Amino acid sequence: MKIKLKAGVAAIAAAAVCLASPLCAYTQDTSLKSNIPAGTVLIPQASGITVYENEYAAIDASNIDQGYIMVKYKSASQDKIKVQITKSGGTVYNYNLSADGSYAVLPFTQGNGEYTVNVLKNVSDSKYSQVLGKKVTVSLKSELLPFTYPNQYVYFTSKSSSVAKAKELAQGADGQLGVVENIYNFVVNNIEYDYNKAKTVQSGYVANPDTTLASKTGICFDYASLMTAMLRSQAIPTKLIMGYTGTTYHAWISVYINDVGWVDNIISFDGKSWKLMDPTFASTGKGSSEAADYITNPSNYQEKYCY
């Protein structure tokens, strides 16, 4: 299946309609621009300018205006560590943190406001004890930034194979829509759904875009993480969204197009309507009318988290 994007006046008008989400709480401001040059991979940094720490953990808040915070557990151990990020009046996000002394990049995807960042250590069974906590006030330089950097759920570097492939696919593309088209079609047509993995995947699994690209297989999280990494590396802000389709936990994506705004959950315009941007179902459906009917119905999707 090959998706063809159309960027005519009617398409732009249709795309400007925002599907409001309380989890990625942003206004539909089409005056925003992603001015990062295509191919520029933004690298998160623990700059050491603003650090909150104790003997157990460290929170580097030096670059929170860029849409991320960096957290590490200092001692290498077998301890189970979690980071809980809560925006005042918003959704609680829980992340697993490796106890290996390295920093993890965690995004602020709910916009400006006050967040509480807590580092928690497992003490018994499902019980955790706080070892470090801090409240930070986030004022983003651009609301697009949390969706342009790599993070724990969308991991890539300038040397990633997924980034190299995105650069190849972007060459000669007709603007941002052309880049999205090329990357979307590549993922849909080259990654096979791994049904066995879907049945056996463990709680806490985190996708790796390069692993998915190499294996050419994956579950919905893998599809969405790979495509998000590829698009972000080409300076196209992209949300990785996790939630439900019916009773099934699922992952899909949304993109931001300059002069259009957030094109939430939709990818192509056929002259009548937009098609939902769900690379997993588009791939497994192989162009069937049943798959098309499902992914073009927004009521089939309930967002829970946004990364």
For each residue, the residues with C-beta under 8 A, 3 or more apart:
1: 185 188 189 282 285 286 287
2: 185 189
3: 181 184 185 188 267 268 275 282
4: 181 268
5: 11 177 178 180 181 267 268 269
6: 11 268 269 270 271
7: 11 12 175 177
8: 11 12 269
9: 12 13
10: 13 14 269 271
11: 5 6 7 8 14 15 269 274
12: 7 8 9 15 16 259 260
13: 9 10 16
14: 10 11 17 269 273 274
15: 11 12 257 260 261 263 266 269 274
16: 12 13 28 30 260 261
17: 14
18: 28 261 262 264
19: 264 265 298
20:
21: 24 25 264 303 306
22: 25 90 91
23: 90 91 109 110 303 304 305 306
24: 21 109 110 111 239 241 303 306
25: 21 22 90 110 111
26: 29 111 143 262
27:
28: 16 18 261 262
29: 26 32 143 261
30: 16 259 260 261
31:
32: 29 142 143 144 256 258 261
33: 258
34: 144 148 235 236 237 256 258
35:
36: 40 42 148 235
37: 40 235
38: 170 179 234 235
39: 167 170 233 234 235
40: 36 37 235
41: 150 156 157 158 163 233
42: 36 66 148 149 150 232
43: 150 157 158
44: 63 66 68 70 105 149 150 151
45: 62 63 70
46: 51 60 62 70 72 103
47: 60 62 63
48: 51 60 62
49: 62
50: 60 61 62
51: 46 48 58 59 60 61 62
52: 58 59 61 132 134
53: 57 58 59 74 132
54: 57 131 132
55: 74
56: 73 74 75 119 121 131 132
57: 53 54 71 72 73 74 81 119 131 132
58: 51 52 53 71 72 74 103 132
59: 51 52 53 69 70 71 117 119 132 134
60: 46 47 48 50 51 63 69 70 71 103
61: 50 51 52 64 69 134 136
62: 45 46 47 48 49 50 51
63: 44 45 47 60 66 68 69 70
64: 61 67 68 69 108 136 138
65: 138 139 140 141
66: 42 44 63 140 141 145 149
67: 64 107 108 109 138 140 145 146 147 148 149
68: 44 63 64 105 106 107 108 146 149 151
69: 59 60 61 63 64 85 105 106 108 117 136
70: 44 45 46 59 60 63 103 104 105 106
71: 57 58 59 60 83 97 103 104 106 117 119
72: 46 57 58 97 101 102 103 104
73: 56 57 77 79 81 97 98 99 100 101 119 121
74: 53 55 56 57 58 101
75: 56 79 99 101
76: 99 100 101
77: 73 99
78: 99
79: 73 75 99 121 122
80: 96 99 121 122
81: 57 73 96 97 98 99 119 120 121 122
82: 94 95 96 97 119 120 122 128
83: 71 94 95 97 104 106 117 118 119 120
84: 92 93 94 95 116 117 118 120
85: 69 92 93 95 106 108 115 116 117 118
86: 90 91 92 93 115 116 118
87: 90 91 108 110 111 113 114 115
88: 113 114 115 116
89: 113
90: 22 23 25 86 87 110 113
91: 22 23 86 87 110 305
92: 84 85 86
93: 84 85 86 106 305
94: 82 83 84
95: 82 83 84 85 104 106 152
96: 80 81 82 204 206
97: 71 72 73 81 82 83 104 119
98: 73 81 102 104
99: 73 75 76 77 78 79 80 81
100: 73 76
101: 72 73 74 75 76
102: 72 98
103: 46 58 60 70 71 72
104: 70 71 72 83 95 97 98 152
105: 44 68 69 70 149 150 151 152
106: 68 69 70 71 83 85 93 95 117 151 152
107: 67 68 146 147 149 151 307
108: 64 67 68 69 85 87 111 115 138 140 146
109: 23 24 67 146 147 239 306 307
110: 23 24 25 87 90 91 113 115 306
111: 24 25 26 87 108 138 140 143
112: 138 139 140 143
113: 87 88 89 90 110 137 138
114: 87 88 135 136 137 138
115: 85 86 87 88 108 110 135 136 137 138
116: 84 85 86 88 133 134 135
117: 59 69 71 83 84 85 106 133 134 135 136
118: 83 84 85 86 130 132 133
119: 56 57 59 71 73 81 82 83 97 130 131 132 133
120: 81 82 83 84 128 129 130 131
121: 56 73 79 80 81 128 129 130 131
122: 79 80 81 82 127 128
123: 127 128 129
124: 127
125:
126:
127: 122 123 124
128: 82 120 121 122 123
129: 120 121 123
130: 118 119 120 121 133
131: 54 56 57 119 120 121
132: 52 53 54 56 57 58 59 118 119
133: 116 117 118 119 130
134: 52 59 61 116 117
135: 114 115 116 117
136: 61 64 69 114 115 117
137: 113 114 115
138: 64 65 67 108 111 112 113 114 115
139: 65 112
140: 65 66 67 108 111 112 143 145 146
141: 65 66 145
142: 32 145
143: 26 29 32 111 112 140 146
144: 32 34 147 148 237 256
145: 66 67 140 141 142 148 149
146: 67 68 107 108 109 140 143 149
147: 67 107 109 144 232 237 238 239 256
148: 34 36 42 67 144 145 232 235 237
149: 42 44 66 67 68 105 107 145 146 232
150: 41 42 43 44 105 154 155 156 157 229 232
151: 44 68 105 106 107 154 155 307
152: 95 104 105 106 155 206 307
153: 206 207 225 240 307
154: 150 151 209 225 228 229 232 240 307
155: 150 151 152 206 208 209 225 229
156: 41 150 160 162 163 209 210 229 232 233
157: 41 43 150 160 163
158: 41 43 163
159: 163
160: 156 157 163 164 209 210 229 233
161: 164 165 210 213 214
162: 156 165 166 209 210 212 213 226 229 230 233
163: 41 156 157 158 159 160 166 167 229 230 233
164: 160 161 167 168
165: 161 162 168 169 186 213 230
166: 162 163 169 170 183 229 230 231 233 234
167: 39 163 164 170 171 233 234
168: 164 165 171
169: 165 166 173 179 182 183 186 230
170: 38 39 166 167 173 179 182 183 234
171: 167 168
172:
173: 169 170 178 179 181 182
174: 177 178
175: 7 178 179
176: 179 180 236 257 258
177: 5 7 174 180 181 257
178: 5 173 174 175 181 182
179: 38 169 170 173 175 176 182 183 231 234 236
180: 5 176 177 183 184 231 236 255 257 267
181: 3 4 5 173 177 178 184 185 268
182: 169 170 173 178 179 185 186
183: 166 169 170 179 180 186 187 227 230 231 234
184: 3 180 181 187 188 227 267 277 279 282
185: 1 2 3 181 182 188 189
186: 165 169 182 183 189 190
187: 183 184 190 191 223 226 227 230 279 283
188: 1 3 184 185 191 279 282 283
189: 1 2 185 186 283
190: 186 187 216
191: 187 188 212 216 217 218 222 223 226 279 283
192: 216 217 283
193: 198 217 218 219 280 283 284
194: 197 198 217 218 219 222
195: 198 199
196: 199 200
197: 194 200 201 217 218 219
198: 193 194 195 201 219
199: 195 196
200: 196 197
201: 197 198 205 219
202: 205
203:
204: 96
205: 201 202 221
206: 96 152 153 155
207: 153 211 212 218 221 222 224 225 226
208: 155 211 212 225
209: 154 155 156 160 162 212 213 222 225 226 228 229 230
210: 156 160 161 162 213 214
211: 207 208 214 215 222
212: 162 191 207 208 209 215 216 217 218 222 223 225 226
213: 161 162 165 209 210 216 226
214: 161 210 211
215: 211 212 218
216: 190 191 192 212 213
217: 191 192 193 194 197 212 222
218: 191 193 194 197 207 212 215 221 222 223 226
219: 193 194 197 198 201 222 223 280
220: 223 224 250 251 252 280
221: 205 207 218 224 225 242 251
222: 191 194 207 209 211 212 217 218 219 225 226
223: 187 191 212 218 219 220 226 227 251 279 280 283
224: 207 220 221 227 228 240 241 242 251 252 253 279 280
225: 153 154 155 207 208 209 212 221 222 228 229 240 251
226: 162 187 191 207 209 212 213 218 222 223 229 230
227: 183 184 187 223 224 230 231 238 253 279
228: 154 209 224 225 231 232 238 239 240 253
229: 150 154 155 156 160 162 163 166 209 225 226 232 233
230: 162 163 165 166 169 183 187 209 226 227 233 234
231: 166 179 180 183 227 228 234 236 238 253 255
232: 42 147 148 149 150 154 156 228 229 235 236 237 238
233: 39 41 156 160 162 163 166 167 229 230
234: 38 39 166 167 170 179 183 230 231
235: 34 36 37 38 39 40 148 232
236: 34 176 179 180 231 232 255 256 257
237: 34 144 147 148 232 255 256
238: 147 227 228 231 232 253 254 255 256
239: 24 109 147 228 253 254 255 262 306 307
240: 153 154 224 225 228 251 253 306 307
241: 24 224 251 252 253 254 265 303 305 306 307
242: 221 224 249 250 251 303 304 305 306 307
243: 249 250 301 302 303 304 305
244: 247 248 249 250 301 302 304
245: 248 250 294 300 301 302
246: 300
247: 244
248: 244 245
249: 242 243 244
250: 220 242 243 244 245 280 301
251: 220 221 223 224 225 240 241 242 280
252: 220 224 241 265 276 277 278 279 280 301
253: 224 227 228 231 238 239 240 241 277 279
254: 238 239 241 262 263 264 265 266 277
255: 180 231 236 237 238 239 262 263 267 277
256: 32 34 144 147 236 237 238 260 261 262 263
257: 15 176 177 180 236 260 261 263
258: 32 33 34 176
259: 12 30
260: 12 15 16 30 256 257 263
261: 15 16 18 28 29 30 32 256 257
262: 18 26 28 239 254 255 256
263: 15 254 255 256 257 260 266 267 274 277
264: 18 19 21 254
265: 19 241 252 254 276 277 278 298 301
266: 15 254 263 274 275 276 277
267: 3 5 180 184 255 263 274 275 276 277
268: 3 4 5 6 181 274 275
269: 5 6 8 10 11 14 15 273 274 275
270: 6 273 275
271: 6 10
272:
273: 14 269 270 296
274: 11 14 15 263 266 267 268 269 296
275: 3 266 267 268 269 270 292 295 296
276: 252 265 266 267 281 295 296 297 298 301
277: 184 252 253 254 255 263 265 266 267
278: 252 265 281 282 295 301
279: 184 187 188 191 223 224 227 252 253 282 283
280: 193 219 220 223 224 250 251 252 283 284
281: 276 278 284 285 291 294 295
282: 1 3 184 188 278 279 285 291 295
283: 187 188 189 191 192 193 223 279 280 286
284: 193 280 281 291
285: 1 281 282 288 290 291 292 294 295
286: 1 283 291
287: 1 291 292
288: 285 291 292
289: 292 293
290: 285 293 294
291: 281 282 284 285 286 287 288 294 295
292: 275 285 287 288 289 295 296
293: 289 290 296 297
294: 245 281 285 290 291 297 300
295: 275 276 278 281 282 285 291 292 300
296: 273 274 275 276 292 293
297: 276 293 294 300
298: 19 265 276 301
299:
300: 245 246 294 295 297
301: 243 244 245 250 252 265 276 278 298
302: 243 244 245
303: 21 23 24 241 242 243 306
304: 23 242 243 244
305: 23 91 93 241 242 243
306: 21 23 24 109 110 239 240 241 242 303
307: 107 109 151 152 153 154 239 240 241 242
